[in-house]
Amino acid sequence: MKFIMKNKHCNKTGIVILAAGNSSRLGRPKQLLLYKESTLLQNTILEALKVENSFLIVVTGSNHILIEKEFNLSEVKFSFNSEWESGMSSSIAKGISELLLLNPDCKQFILSVCDQPFVTSLVFENLINEYKKTGKGIAASAYAETLGTPALFHQKYFEELLDLKGQEGAKKLIKKYADDVVSVPFEKGNIDIDTEEDYFKLIS
């Protein structure tokens, strides 16, 4: 009797966390800002790891050595984007390329960022549930009268995500394919950390 070894990531939802920027407005790596007895990035990673039937990729760029040495998690695949300075699109492309290396048959993935402190595993799970329930190709987080990350994309959008240029991000596709988007409420999703003032508000 023959047993076929399946890809260990088969049928799983990929989660790609973008953590490549140099936090120019902050003046220090936002990924490593202390938060909840860990760091902003670690908080996002730990929440993503709670999502069942998923696998996780973290795209690093600026300060990648400093960031990666903070973690010793075998469940997390770190992927260094050497072109991080060219804009967010290069990190999205790097994440998807890594995703397809790990699982060429991946049907969907969630794109997330590392500086939304109120992201939880429930936010990710709600995206997956709404995507399955509605059959829409994109499930995007809704906050502050906009749609954004974390956002889940069906594989039919991988090609266009790979073709994004410069500072273009996932919002371009969310707007372009509005009829194929389900919005999923994410309370406090509008809070992200770009400046010292943002950080001070968060911890005070």
N, C-alpha and C positions, 0 to 999 in steps of 0.2 A: 504493500500500500504506500503510495507516494504522498508526502505532505508538501504542500507548496508554501514556502516561507513568504509571508506577506510583508510588505513595507510596514515598518512599525508605526508610521504616521498615517497609514491608510485611513481614509474617511474622517480624518480629524480636521478640525478647524485650525488653520494657522493663525497665530497672533504675532504681528510684527510691531515692535516698539521702536520708534525713531528716537535716538539719543545721540545724534551726531553733531549737533550745533555747538558753536563756541560761546554761546550766551553772552554776546558782545554787549548787550544793554545792561547786563548784570555785573560783568567784570570778573566773574568766577564761574566754574562749571555748575550750572543749575542741577545737573544730574546728581551731584553729590551734596546738595543742600540738606542739612539735617531736618528730618521730618518723621514724626511718629516713632521715635527711637531707632530710625534707620535713615534712609535718604529718600529723596523724591523718586529717583529711578528704582530703588529697591522696593519701595512701596508699590509702584506700578507692576513690577515683576512679580512680587509675591501675590498680588491680587490676580494677575493673569494666570499664575500657576494653579490657582484654585479652580479654574474652569475645566470641567471634565471633558475628556475627548478632544484635547487641543495640544498643540505644540508651539513652542515659543522661540522667536528670533529677536535679538536686540541688535539694532544697527548702530554702530559707534563711528565716530569720526575724530573730531577735535578731542584732545585729552583721552584718547582711547586706551592708552596703557594705564593711566591713572584710574580710569573708570573700570576697566575689566579686572584689575587686580583686587578691586573691592569685593568681587564675587567669586564664590567657589561653588557654583551650582551646576551639576552635571545635566540638569533638565533644560538648561538655557543654552542656546547656540548664539554666540556673539559673532557678528559679521562686521568687519572693518570696511568702511566706505572711504577709500583714499581720495575720492572726488567730492568730499562733503562740502568743500567751499563753493562748489558750483551751484548749490541750492538744494532745497528739500527734495526735488524730483529725483536727484541722483541717489538719495537715501531710500526713497520708495522703490526705485528700480533695483537697488542692491538687495533690499529686503525680499522682494518678489523673486528675484533670481535665486537667492538662497533657499527660499521656500520651495521653489520648483526643483532645486537640487535634492532637497531632503524628501520631497514628495511630488514627483512629476504629475501625479493624478489629483493633486489638491483641488477640491471643488470650491472652496471659499476661504477667505481669510479676513481678519480684523486688523485694520491699521490704527495704531494708537500712538500717542506721544508721551513723553516722560514727565511733563510739567503740569498735568492736571491732577492736583493733589487729592481730589475727591472721587477719583475713579475707583471703582470696586469690581469684584468679580461679578456682582449682580448686573452691573452696567454691560459687561461683555456678554453675560448669559442672556440678558434681555434682547440684545441685538440678534443673537443666534436664534432665539425663540421666535421673534417677530419675522425674521427672514424665512424661517421654516413655515410659519403659520400663513404668511401672506404670499409666499412665492415670488416676492419682489427680488430684483437682482442686487439691490443696495439697501442696507439698513444703516441709517445715520443717526447720530445722537442729536437731540434737539435741546437747545438752550439759548436764552437771550435772543429769541426770534431769529435764530439761524440754525443751520444744520452743519455738523462738523464731526470731528473725531471724538471718540473712537467711531469708526465706520466699518461696516462689513461689506465686502465685495464678492460677488459670484465670479467664477473663473472667466466668464465671457468678457469681463472688464480688465483682465490682467494685461492684455496687449496694450490697451490705451493708457493704463497706469505706467507701463514701462516706457511709453512714448512721451511722457510729460517732460517739460523742459524748464531749466532754471529754477525759479522760485515757485513754479506751479505745484499745487498740491491736490489732494483728493477732492477738494471743494469743486474743482473744475468739472469733474465727472458727476458729482452730486447735482450740480446745477444743470448740466447738459442733459442728464437723463432723469429729470425730476419725476416723470411719469412712472419710473421704475424704482422709486425710492419710498421706503417706509420710514417714517420718523419715530424715534424712540426717545422718550423723555429722559434726560440726564440732569438731575437737579445739581446745581453748582458746577455744571460742566463749563460754564463761561469763565470760571476762575482758573487762570493759569499764571505761571510765575515767569515774568520777563525782567523785572527790575527789583532792586533792593526794597523798594516801597511795597511791591506785591508780596515779597517774602515776609516783610515785617508785619503786614496785615494778617498773613496766614498764621504766623506763630504767636501773635500778641493776643 
